C-alpha cells in the first residue's frame, strides 16, 4: 500500500501498482504500471508523429477553432463551481479577483500568486478559525 501511495498518477495506475505488487512483488508492480501507462504513451506518440503531417490541413484548423471556445467555457465553468464553494466573503472575492488579474493581465507566475494569496488570506483572517 505504501508503494501505491508514493506512486504518481491517477487511481487506475496506483491500483494497478498495488495489485501487481500483491500478486508478484516489485516485478508485478512495475509490469502492471507499465501496462497501465504504456498505451497512453503510445497513443500520444502516434498523435504527435501524425500531428506535424496533418496540422496544416484546413479541417484540423477548423476543428481547433471549434474546440478552443469550448475549452474556455469548460475552464470558466469549473472555476465558477470551485468559486462558489471557495469564495464566501467580499475579501475572498477581492483576493480571487486580484489573483485572476495578476495571472491574466500581468503574467505573474501562478506559484507566486498562490503565495501572495495565502499571505493575503492570513492578513485578512488574522490567523483565526475557519
Secondary structure, DSSP 8 states (H G I E B T S, - for coil): -HHHHHS-S-HHHHHHHHHHHHHHHHHHHHHHHHHHHHHHHHHHHHHHHHHHHHTTSHHHHHHHHHHHHHHHHHHHHHHHHHHHHH--SHHHHHHHHHHHHHHHHS---HHHHHHHHHHHHHHHHTT---
